[in-house]
Amino acid sequence: MAAVGLVYHGVPGSHEDFVAQEALAHLLTNNPSGRLYKALVEKGLAAEVFGWPSPWAEPGVIELYAKVRQGDSLEKV
């Protein structure tokens, strides 16, 4: 399996908006209702999607990934 990922700038773990980042990761990757889940897993482009925000002391990141089956197109994902 291979993976495709995106990393975006985020807020520090102590910031009041950190909970919103956690909610965003959940809304995108949740099985079966997440938007990335529906767009990638349900359509057979990816085997799995997952993501999380990093609760660092300094401004962090939010990471989103999709696992792609052997032989499937990374470019499509």
PDB file of N, CA, C and O in Angstrom:
ATOM      1  N   MET A   1       0.824  -1.181   0.000  1.00  0.00           N
ATOM      2  CA  MET A   1       0.000   0.000   0.000  1.00  0.00           C
ATOM      3  C   MET A   1       0.865   1.241   0.000  1.00  0.00           C
ATOM      4  O   MET A   1       1.973   1.252   0.537  1.00  0.00           O
ATOM      5  N   ALA A   2       0.343   2.271  -0.605  1.00  0.00           N
ATOM      6  CA  ALA A   2       1.007   3.572  -0.615  1.00  0.00           C
ATOM      7  C   ALA A   2       0.069   4.575   0.045  1.00  0.00           C
ATOM      8  O   ALA A   2      -1.095   4.268   0.307  1.00  0.00           O
ATOM      9  N   ALA A   3       0.577   5.766   0.311  1.00  0.00           N
ATOM     10  CA  ALA A   3      -0.249   6.798   0.941  1.00  0.00           C
ATOM     11  C   ALA A   3      -0.051   8.135   0.251  1.00  0.00           C
ATOM     12  O   ALA A   3       1.024   8.446  -0.263  1.00  0.00           O
ATOM     13  N   VAL A   4      -1.110   8.905   0.256  1.00  0.00           N
ATOM     14  CA  VAL A   4      -1.094  10.276  -0.229  1.00  0.00           C
ATOM     15  C   VAL A   4      -1.500  11.139   0.952  1.00  0.00           C
ATOM     16  O   VAL A   4      -2.432  10.792   1.678  1.00  0.00           O
ATOM     17  N   GLY A   5      -0.818  12.254   1.155  1.00  0.00           N
ATOM     18  CA  GLY A   5      -1.157  13.085   2.296  1.00  0.00           C
ATOM     19  C   GLY A   5      -1.049  14.565   2.019  1.00  0.00           C
ATOM     20  O   GLY A   5      -0.362  15.005   1.096  1.00  0.00           O
ATOM     21  N   LEU A   6      -1.744  15.316   2.843  1.00  0.00           N
ATOM     22  CA  LEU A   6      -1.692  16.776   2.822  1.00  0.00           C
ATOM     23  C   LEU A   6      -1.425  17.260   4.232  1.00  0.00           C
ATOM     24  O   LEU A   6      -1.926  16.686   5.200  1.00  0.00           O
ATOM     25  N   VAL A   7      -0.641  18.310   4.348  1.00  0.00           N
ATOM     26  CA  VAL A   7      -0.358  18.900   5.645  1.00  0.00           C
ATOM     27  C   VAL A   7      -0.613  20.402   5.536  1.00  0.00           C
ATOM     28  O   VAL A   7      -0.050  21.081   4.677  1.00  0.00           O
ATOM     29  N   TYR A   8      -1.467  20.904   6.418  1.00  0.00           N
ATOM     30  CA  TYR A   8      -1.809  22.322   6.433  1.00  0.00           C
ATOM     31  C   TYR A   8      -1.352  22.952   7.736  1.00  0.00           C
ATOM     32  O   TYR A   8      -1.255  22.271   8.757  1.00  0.00           O
ATOM     33  N   HIS A   9      -1.070  24.250   7.706  1.00  0.00           N
ATOM     34  CA  HIS A   9      -0.754  24.978   8.927  1.00  0.00           C
ATOM     35  C   HIS A   9      -1.959  24.927   9.866  1.00  0.00           C
ATOM     36  O   HIS A   9      -3.108  24.966   9.425  1.00  0.00           O
ATOM     37  N   GLY A  10      -1.680  24.842  11.151  1.00  0.00           N
ATOM     38  CA  GLY A  10      -2.743  24.801  12.146  1.00  0.00           C
ATOM     39  C   GLY A  10      -2.422  25.691  13.326  1.00  0.00           C
ATOM     40  O   GLY A  10      -1.406  26.385  13.351  1.00  0.00           O
ATOM     41  N   VAL A  11      -3.310  25.656  14.301  1.00  0.00           N
ATOM     42  CA  VAL A  11      -3.126  26.452  15.514  1.00  0.00           C
ATOM     43  C   VAL A  11      -2.432  25.609  16.578  1.00  0.00           C
ATOM     44  O   VAL A  11      -2.424  24.382  16.482  1.00  0.00           O
ATOM     45  N   PRO A  12      -1.847  26.252  17.592  1.00  0.00           N
ATOM     46  CA  PRO A  12      -1.245  25.487  18.689  1.00  0.00           C
ATOM     47  C   PRO A  12      -2.307  24.674  19.440  1.00  0.00           C
ATOM     48  O   PRO A  12      -3.493  25.001  19.399  1.00  0.00           O
ATOM     49  N   GLY A  13      -1.877  23.636  20.108  1.00  0.00           N
ATOM     50  CA  GLY A  13      -2.795  22.801  20.871  1.00  0.00           C
ATOM     51  C   GLY A  13      -3.531  23.537  21.963  1.00  0.00           C
ATOM     52  O   GLY A  13      -4.622  23.116  22.348  1.00  0.00           O
ATOM     53  N   SER A  14      -2.979  24.621  22.480  1.00  0.00           N
ATOM     54  CA  SER A  14      -3.623  25.388  23.549  1.00  0.00           C
ATOM     55  C   SER A  14      -4.601  26.441  23.022  1.00  0.00           C
ATOM     56  O   SER A  14      -5.300  27.081  23.808  1.00  0.00           O
ATOM     57  N   HIS A  15      -4.657  26.622  21.717  1.00  0.00           N
ATOM     58  CA  HIS A  15      -5.516  27.654  21.110  1.00  0.00           C
ATOM     59  C   HIS A  15      -6.981  27.231  21.187  1.00  0.00           C
ATOM     60  O   HIS A  15      -7.299  26.045  21.101  1.00  0.00           O
ATOM     61  N   GLU A  16      -7.872  28.215  21.351  1.00  0.00           N
ATOM     62  CA  GLU A  16      -9.307  27.918  21.454  1.00  0.00           C
ATOM     63  C   GLU A  16      -9.869  27.266  20.194  1.00  0.00           C
ATOM     64  O   GLU A  16     -10.897  26.593  20.262  1.00  0.00           O
ATOM     65  N   ASP A  17      -9.227  27.448  19.063  1.00  0.00           N
ATOM     66  CA  ASP A  17      -9.698  26.853  17.813  1.00  0.00           C
ATOM     67  C   ASP A  17      -9.167  25.442  17.568  1.00  0.00           C
ATOM     68  O   ASP A  17      -9.495  24.832  16.550  1.00  0.00           O
ATOM     69  N   PHE A  18      -8.352  24.912  18.485  1.00  0.00           N
ATOM     70  CA  PHE A  18      -7.812  23.568  18.283  1.00  0.00           C
ATOM     71  C   PHE A  18      -8.923  22.522  18.225  1.00  0.00           C
ATOM     72  O   PHE A  18      -8.850  21.574  17.443  1.00  0.00           O
ATOM     73  N   VAL A  19      -9.946  22.696  19.051  1.00  0.00           N
ATOM     74  CA  VAL A  19     -11.065  21.753  19.046  1.00  0.00           C
ATOM     75  C   VAL A  19     -11.750  21.753  17.675  1.00  0.00           C
ATOM     76  O   VAL A  19     -12.204  20.708  17.208  1.00  0.00           O
ATOM     77  N   ALA A  20     -11.825  22.920  17.034  1.00  0.00           N
ATOM     78  CA  ALA A  20     -12.407  22.997  15.690  1.00  0.00           C
ATOM     79  C   ALA A  20     -11.555  22.225  14.689  1.00  0.00           C
ATOM     80  O   ALA A  20     -12.094  21.601  13.774  1.00  0.00           O
ATOM     81  N   GLN A  21     -10.244  22.257  14.848  1.00  0.00           N
ATOM     82  CA  GLN A  21      -9.364  21.468  13.970  1.00  0.00           C
ATOM     83  C   GLN A  21      -9.613  19.981  14.155  1.00  0.00           C
ATOM     84  O   GLN A  21      -9.640  19.226  13.184  1.00  0.00           O
ATOM     85  N   GLU A  22      -9.795  19.558  15.406  1.00  0.00           N
ATOM     86  CA  GLU A  22     -10.099  18.151  15.661  1.00  0.00           C
ATOM     87  C   GLU A  22     -11.430  17.768  15.009  1.00  0.00           C
ATOM     88  O   GLU A  22     -11.556  16.697  14.416  1.00  0.00           O
ATOM     89  N   ALA A  23     -12.415  18.650  15.128  1.00  0.00           N
ATOM     90  CA  ALA A  23     -13.724  18.386  14.520  1.00  0.00           C
ATOM     91  C   ALA A  23     -13.605  18.306  12.996  1.00  0.00           C
ATOM     92  O   ALA A  23     -14.235  17.456  12.367  1.00  0.00           O
ATOM     93  N   LEU A  24     -12.802  19.185  12.407  1.00  0.00           N
ATOM     94  CA  LEU A  24     -12.610  19.178  10.960  1.00  0.00           C
ATOM     95  C   LEU A  24     -12.005  17.851  10.497  1.00  0.00           C
ATOM     96  O   LEU A  24     -12.481  17.258   9.529  1.00  0.00           O
ATOM     97  N   ALA A  25     -10.975  17.392  11.174  1.00  0.00           N
ATOM     98  CA  ALA A  25     -10.354  16.114  10.809  1.00  0.00           C
ATOM     99  C   ALA A  25     -11.378  14.984  10.897  1.00  0.00           C
ATOM    100  O   ALA A  25     -11.419  14.102  10.040  1.00  0.00           O
ATOM    101  N   HIS A  26     -12.198  15.020  11.936  1.00  0.00           N
ATOM    102  CA  HIS A  26     -13.234  13.995  12.104  1.00  0.00           C
ATOM    103  C   HIS A  26     -14.286  14.087  10.996  1.00  0.00           C
ATOM    104  O   HIS A  26     -14.673  13.066  10.427  1.00  0.00           O
ATOM    105  N   LEU A  27     -14.749  15.297  10.688  1.00  0.00           N
ATOM    106  CA  LEU A  27     -15.762  15.482   9.642  1.00  0.00           C
ATOM    107  C   LEU A  27     -15.265  15.025   8.273  1.00  0.00           C
ATOM    108  O   LEU A  27     -16.055  14.564   7.449  1.00  0.00           O
ATOM    109  N   LEU A  28     -13.986  15.148   8.030  1.00  0.00           N
ATOM    110  CA  LEU A  28     -13.430  14.753   6.740  1.00  0.00           C
ATOM    111  C   LEU A  28     -13.174  13.254   6.632  1.00  0.00           C
ATOM    112  O   LEU A  28     -13.360  12.673   5.563  1.00  0.00           O
ATOM    113  N   THR A  29     -12.750  12.624   7.723  1.00  0.00           N
ATOM    114  CA  THR A  29     -12.264  11.247   7.632  1.00  0.00           C
ATOM    115  C   THR A  29     -13.159  10.192   8.274  1.00  0.00           C
ATOM    116  O   THR A  29     -12.888   9.000   8.128  1.00  0.00           O
ATOM    117  N   ASN A  30     -14.200  10.585   8.969  1.00  0.00           N
ATOM    118  CA  ASN A  30     -15.053   9.635   9.684  1.00  0.00           C
ATOM    119  C   ASN A  30     -15.657   8.595   8.734  1.00  0.00           C
ATOM    120  O   ASN A  30     -16.103   8.927   7.635  1.00  0.00           O
ATOM    121  N   ASN A  31     -15.664   7.335   9.176  1.00  0.00           N
ATOM    122  CA  ASN A  31     -16.292   6.252   8.434  1.00  0.00           C
ATOM    123  C   ASN A  31     -17.683   6.049   9.034  1.00  0.00           C
ATOM    124  O   ASN A  31     -17.767   5.733  10.221  1.00  0.00           O
ATOM    125  N   PRO A  32     -18.746   6.206   8.313  1.00  0.00           N
ATOM    126  CA  PRO A  32     -18.953   6.282   6.877  1.00  0.00           C
ATOM    127  C   PRO A  32     -19.384   7.661   6.362  1.00  0.00           C
ATOM    128  O   PRO A  32     -19.695   7.801   5.179  1.00  0.00           O
ATOM    129  N   SER A  33     -19.408   8.673   7.225  1.00  0.00           N
ATOM    130  CA  SER A  33     -20.015   9.942   6.808  1.00  0.00           C
ATOM    131  C   SER A  33     -19.027  11.032   6.423  1.00  0.00           C
ATOM    132  O   SER A  33     -19.446  12.084   5.941  1.00  0.00           O
ATOM    133  N   GLY A  34     -17.728  10.818   6.619  1.00  0.00           N
ATOM    134  CA  GLY A  34     -16.740  11.850   6.322  1.00  0.00           C
ATOM    135  C   GLY A  34     -16.687  12.199   4.844  1.00  0.00           C
ATOM    136  O   GLY A  34     -16.875  11.338   3.984  1.00  0.00           O
ATOM    137  N   ARG A  35     -16.433  13.451   4.560  1.00  0.00           N
ATOM    138  CA  ARG A  35     -16.419  13.901   3.168  1.00  0.00           C
ATOM    139  C   ARG A  35     -15.300  13.258   2.345  1.00  0.00           C
ATOM    140  O   ARG A  35     -15.517  12.866   1.198  1.00  0.00           O
ATOM    141  N   LEU A  36     -14.107  13.150   2.929  1.00  0.00           N
ATOM    142  CA  LEU A  36     -13.032  12.451   2.207  1.00  0.00           C
ATOM    143  C   LEU A  36     -13.324  10.961   2.111  1.00  0.00           C
ATOM    144  O   LEU A  36     -13.023  10.326   1.100  1.00  0.00           O
ATOM    145  N   TYR A  37     -13.908  10.410   3.162  1.00  0.00           N
ATOM    146  CA  TYR A  37     -14.286   8.994   3.135  1.00  0.00           C
ATOM    147  C   TYR A  37     -15.232   8.727   1.972  1.00  0.00           C
ATOM    148  O   TYR A  37     -15.023   7.794   1.197  1.00  0.00           O
ATOM    149  N   LYS A  38     -16.268   9.546   1.852  1.00  0.00           N
ATOM    150  CA  LYS A  38     -17.250   9.370   0.777  1.00  0.00           C
ATOM    151  C   LYS A  38     -16.619   9.569  -0.603  1.00  0.00           C
ATOM    152  O   LYS A  38     -16.905   8.823  -1.539  1.00  0.00           O
ATOM    153  N   ALA A  39     -15.764  10.578  -0.716  1.00  0.00           N
ATOM    154  CA  ALA A  39     -15.173  10.907  -2.014  1.00  0.00           C
ATOM    155  C   ALA A  39     -14.101   9.912  -2.449  1.00  0.00           C
ATOM    156  O   ALA A  39     -13.912   9.697  -3.647  1.00  0.00           O
ATOM    157  N   LEU A  40     -13.400   9.305  -1.501  1.00  0.00           N
ATOM    158  CA  LEU A  40     -12.281   8.442  -1.864  1.00  0.00           C
ATOM    159  C   LEU A  40     -12.527   6.962  -1.587  1.00  0.00           C
ATOM    160  O   LEU A  40     -12.319   6.126  -2.466  1.00  0.00           O
ATOM    161  N   VAL A  41     -12.964   6.633  -0.381  1.00  0.00           N
ATOM    162  CA  VAL A  41     -13.130   5.217  -0.022  1.00  0.00           C
ATOM    163  C   VAL A  41     -14.377   4.627  -0.669  1.00  0.00           C
ATOM    164  O   VAL A  41     -14.315   3.554  -1.270  1.00  0.00           O
ATOM    165  N   GLU A  42     -15.510   5.320  -0.553  1.00  0.00           N
ATOM    166  CA  GLU A  42     -16.741   4.781  -1.129  1.00  0.00           C
ATOM    167  C   GLU A  42     -16.655   4.648  -2.646  1.00  0.00           C
ATOM    168  O   GLU A  42     -17.298   3.775  -3.228  1.00  0.00           O
ATOM    169  N   LYS A  43     -15.869   5.504  -3.288  1.00  0.00           N
ATOM    170  CA  LYS A  43     -15.722   5.438  -4.745  1.00  0.00           C
ATOM    171  C   LYS A  43     -14.603   4.494  -5.179  1.00  0.00           C
ATOM    172  O   LYS A  43     -14.344   4.346  -6.373  1.00  0.00           O
ATOM    173  N   GLY A  44     -13.931   3.851  -4.205  1.00  0.00           N
ATOM    174  CA  GLY A  44     -12.911   2.865  -4.524  1.00  0.00           C
ATOM    175  C   GLY A  44     -11.547   3.430  -4.879  1.00  0.00           C
ATOM    176  O   GLY A  44     -10.672   2.687  -5.322  1.00  0.00           O
ATOM    177  N   LEU A  45     -11.347   4.730  -4.693  1.00  0.00           N
ATOM    178  CA  LEU A  45     -10.049   5.329  -5.018  1.00  0.00           C
ATOM    179  C   LEU A  45      -9.015   5.090  -3.917  1.00  0.00           C
ATOM    180  O   LEU A  45      -7.816   5.039  -4.191  1.00  0.00           O
ATOM    181  N   ALA A  46      -9.473   4.946  -2.683  1.00  0.00           N
ATOM    182  CA  ALA A  46      -8.571   4.722  -1.547  1.00  0.00           C
ATOM    183  C   ALA A  46      -9.134   3.611  -0.674  1.00  0.00           C
ATOM    184  O   ALA A  46     -10.339   3.360  -0.677  1.00  0.00           O
ATOM    185  N   ALA A  47      -8.264   2.952   0.068  1.00  0.00           N
ATOM    186  CA  ALA A  47      -8.677   1.896   0.987  1.00  0.00           C
ATOM    187  C   ALA A  47      -9.084   2.466   2.338  1.00  0.00           C
ATOM    188  O   ALA A  47      -9.907   1.878   3.041  1.00  0.00           O
ATOM    189  N   GLU A  48      -8.512   3.606   2.703  1.00  0.00           N
ATOM    190  CA  GLU A  48      -8.742   4.185   4.031  1.00  0.00           C
ATOM    191  C   GLU A  48      -8.340   5.651   3.990  1.00  0.00           C
ATOM    192  O   GLU A  48      -7.451   6.035   3.230  1.00  0.00           O
ATOM    193  N   VAL A  49      -8.997   6.472   4.810  1.00  0.00           N
ATOM    194  CA  VAL A  49      -8.580   7.859   5.017  1.00  0.00           C
ATOM    195  C   VAL A  49      -8.458   8.105   6.512  1.00  0.00           C
ATOM    196  O   VAL A  49      -9.193   7.514   7.303  1.00  0.00           O
ATOM    197  N   PHE A  50      -7.550   8.960   6.895  1.00  0.00           N
ATOM    198  CA  PHE A  50      -7.363   9.290   8.307  1.00  0.00           C
ATOM    199  C   PHE A  50      -6.666  10.631   8.416  1.00  0.00           C
ATOM    200  O   PHE A  50      -6.050  11.101   7.459  1.00  0.00           O
ATOM    201  N   GLY A  51      -6.763  11.236   9.569  1.00  0.00           N
ATOM    202  CA  GLY A  51      -6.119  12.521   9.781  1.00  0.00           C
ATOM    203  C   GLY A  51      -6.237  12.972  11.220  1.00  0.00           C
ATOM    204  O   GLY A  51      -7.013  12.423  12.002  1.00  0.00           O
ATOM    205  N   TRP A  52      -5.444  13.991  11.555  1.00  0.00           N
ATOM    206  CA  TRP A  52      -5.427  14.525  12.914  1.00  0.00           C
ATOM    207  C   TRP A  52      -4.715  15.870  12.927  1.00  0.00           C
ATOM    208  O   TRP A  52      -3.881  16.146  12.065  1.00  0.00           O
ATOM    209  N   PRO A  53      -5.045  16.704  13.906  1.00  0.00           N
ATOM    210  CA  PRO A  53      -4.266  17.917  14.128  1.00  0.00           C
ATOM    211  C   PRO A  53      -3.180  17.614  15.166  1.00  0.00           C
ATOM    212  O   PRO A  53      -3.382  16.783  16.052  1.00  0.00           O
ATOM    213  N   SER A  54      -2.065  18.268  15.061  1.00  0.00           N
ATOM    214  CA  SER A  54      -0.980  18.068  16.025  1.00  0.00           C
ATOM    215  C   SER A  54      -1.078  19.123  17.123  1.00  0.00           C
ATOM    216  O   SER A  54      -1.058  20.319  16.830  1.00  0.00           O
ATOM    217  N   PRO A  55      -1.183  18.697  18.386  1.00  0.00           N
ATOM    218  CA  PRO A  55      -1.370  19.628  19.497  1.00  0.00           C
ATOM    219  C   PRO A  55      -0.054  20.186  20.044  1.00  0.00           C
ATOM    220  O   PRO A  55       0.235  20.058  21.233  1.00  0.00           O
ATOM    221  N   TRP A  56       0.721  20.792  19.187  1.00  0.00           N
ATOM    222  CA  TRP A  56       2.015  21.323  19.590  1.00  0.00           C
ATOM    223  C   TRP A  56       1.857  22.629  20.363  1.00  0.00           C
ATOM    224  O   TRP A  56       0.811  23.274  20.293  1.00  0.00           O
ATOM    225  N   ALA A  57       2.895  23.015  21.097  1.00  0.00           N
ATOM    226  CA  ALA A  57       2.883  24.283  21.834  1.00  0.00           C
ATOM    227  C   ALA A  57       2.944  25.467  20.871  1.00  0.00           C
ATOM    228  O   ALA A  57       2.323  26.501  21.115  1.00  0.00           O
ATOM    229  N   GLU A  58       3.675  25.319  19.801  1.00  0.00           N
ATOM    230  CA  GLU A  58       3.768  26.355  18.766  1.00  0.00           C
ATOM    231  C   GLU A  58       2.720  26.050  17.690  1.00  0.00           C
ATOM    232  O   GLU A  58       2.134  24.968  17.700  1.00  0.00           O
ATOM    233  N   PRO A  59       2.477  26.976  16.774  1.00  0.00           N
ATOM    234  CA  PRO A  59       1.531  26.661  15.700  1.00  0.00           C
ATOM    235  C   PRO A  59       1.878  25.329  15.053  1.00  0.00           C
ATOM    236  O   PRO A  59       3.025  25.070  14.689  1.00  0.00           O
ATOM    237  N   GLY A  60       0.873  24.509  14.922  1.00  0.00           N
ATOM    238  CA  GLY A  60       1.099  23.152  14.441  1.00  0.00           C
ATOM    239  C   GLY A  60       0.579  22.927  13.045  1.00  0.00           C
ATOM    240  O   GLY A  60       0.568  23.833  12.210  1.00  0.00           O
ATOM    241  N   VAL A  61       0.149  21.710  12.805  1.00  0.00           N
ATOM    242  CA  VAL A  61      -0.345  21.310  11.496  1.00  0.00           C
ATOM    243  C   VAL A  61      -1.568  20.424  11.669  1.00  0.00           C
ATOM    244  O   VAL A  61      -1.804  19.860  12.738  1.00  0.00           O
ATOM    245  N   ILE A  62      -2.333  20.314  10.605  1.00  0.00           N
ATOM    246  CA  ILE A  62      -3.384  19.312  10.510  1.00  0.00           C
ATOM    247  C   ILE A  62      -3.002  18.434   9.322  1.00  0.00           C
ATOM    248  O   ILE A  62      -2.725  18.928   8.228  1.00  0.00           O
ATOM    249  N   GLU A  63      -2.993  17.126   9.557  1.00  0.00           N
ATOM    250  CA  GLU A  63      -2.545  16.173   8.547  1.00  0.00           C
ATOM    251  C   GLU A  63      -3.721  15.306   8.099  1.00  0.00           C
ATOM    252  O   GLU A  63      -4.511  14.844   8.923  1.00  0.00           O
ATOM    253  N   LEU A  64      -3.831  15.090   6.796  1.00  0.00           N
ATOM    254  CA  LEU A  64      -4.869  14.245   6.221  1.00  0.00           C
ATOM    255  C   LEU A  64      -4.208  13.274   5.245  1.00  0.00           C
ATOM    256  O   LEU A  64      -3.379  13.676   4.428  1.00  0.00           O
ATOM    257  N   TYR A  65      -4.580  11.985   5.332  1.00  0.00           N
ATOM    258  CA  TYR A  65      -3.954  10.955   4.501  1.00  0.00           C
ATOM    259  C   TYR A  65      -4.989  10.013   3.909  1.00  0.00           C
ATOM    260  O   TYR A  65      -6.085   9.845   4.443  1.00  0.00           O
ATOM    261  N   ALA A  66      -4.614   9.409   2.800  1.00  0.00           N
ATOM    262  CA  ALA A  66      -5.403   8.348   2.186  1.00  0.00           C
ATOM    263  C   ALA A  66      -4.466   7.200   1.852  1.00  0.00           C
ATOM    264  O   ALA A  66      -3.421   7.409   1.236  1.00  0.00           O
ATOM    265  N   LYS A  67      -4.832   5.989   2.254  1.00  0.00           N
ATOM    266  CA  LYS A  67      -4.077   4.791   1.877  1.00  0.00           C
ATOM    267  C   LYS A  67      -4.612   4.303   0.530  1.00  0.00           C
ATOM    268  O   LYS A  67      -5.819   4.168   0.335  1.00  0.00           O
ATOM    269  N   VAL A  68      -3.692   4.046  -0.383  1.00  0.00           N
ATOM    270  CA  VAL A  68      -4.047   3.628  -1.734  1.00  0.00           C
ATOM    271  C   VAL A  68      -3.554   2.196  -1.955  1.00  0.00           C
ATOM    272  O   VAL A  68      -2.400   1.872  -1.674  1.00  0.00           O
ATOM    273  N   ARG A  69      -4.429   1.371  -2.452  1.00  0.00           N
ATOM    274  CA  ARG A  69      -4.078  -0.032  -2.692  1.00  0.00           C
ATOM    275  C   ARG A  69      -3.006  -0.163  -3.773  1.00  0.00           C
ATOM    276  O   ARG A  69      -2.900   0.677  -4.667  1.00  0.00           O
ATOM    277  N   GLN A  70      -2.219  -1.227  -3.675  1.00  0.00           N
ATOM    278  CA  GLN A  70      -1.191  -1.535  -4.667  1.00  0.00           C
ATOM    279  C   GLN A  70      -1.825  -1.579  -6.049  1.00  0.00           C
ATOM    280  O   GLN A  70      -2.824  -2.267  -6.259  1.00  0.00           O
ATOM    281  N   GLY A  71      -1.248  -0.850  -6.982  1.00  0.00           N
ATOM    282  CA  GLY A  71      -1.733  -0.845  -8.362  1.00  0.00           C
ATOM    283  C   GLY A  71      -2.753   0.238  -8.665  1.00  0.00           C
ATOM    284  O   GLY A  71      -3.019   0.516  -9.834  1.00  0.00           O
ATOM    285  N   ASP A  72      -3.341   0.865  -7.629  1.00  0.00           N
ATOM    286  CA  ASP A  72      -4.289   1.958  -7.856  1.00  0.00           C
ATOM    287  C   ASP A  72      -3.517   3.272  -8.038  1.00  0.00           C
ATOM    288  O   ASP A  72      -2.353   3.376  -7.651  1.00  0.00           O
ATOM    289  N   SER A  73      -4.161   4.239  -8.613  1.00  0.00           N
ATOM    290  CA  SER A  73      -3.511   5.495  -8.977  1.00  0.00           C
ATOM    291  C   SER A  73      -3.383   6.476  -7.810  1.00  0.00           C
ATOM    292  O   SER A  73      -4.380   6.926  -7.245  1.00  0.00           O
ATOM    293  N   LEU A  74      -2.145   6.795  -7.467  1.00  0.00           N
ATOM    294  CA  LEU A  74      -1.900   7.844  -6.459  1.00  0.00           C
ATOM    295  C   LEU A  74      -2.329   9.200  -7.007  1.00  0.00           C
ATOM    296  O   LEU A  74      -2.836  10.038  -6.260  1.00  0.00           O
ATOM    297  N   GLU A  75      -2.134   9.420  -8.287  1.00  0.00           N
ATOM    298  CA  GLU A  75      -2.455  10.709  -8.904  1.00  0.00           C
ATOM    299  C   GLU A  75      -3.940  11.015  -8.824  1.00  0.00           C
ATOM    300  O   GLU A  75      -4.321  12.163  -8.594  1.00  0.00           O
ATOM    301  N   LYS A  76      -4.790  10.004  -9.010  1.00  0.00           N
ATOM    302  CA  LYS A  76      -6.241  10.217  -8.914  1.00  0.00           C
ATOM    303  C   LYS A  76      -6.641  10.654  -7.521  1.00  0.00           C
ATOM    304  O   LYS A  76      -7.496  11.524  -7.354  1.00  0.00           O
ATOM    305  N   VAL A  77      -6.022  10.050  -6.527  1.00  0.00           N
ATOM    306  CA  VAL A  77      -6.361  10.374  -5.137  1.00  0.00           C
ATOM    307  C   VAL A  77      -5.865  11.782  -4.830  1.00  0.00           C
ATOM    308  O   VAL A  77      -6.041  12.268  -3.713  1.00  0.00           O
TER     309      VAL A  77
END
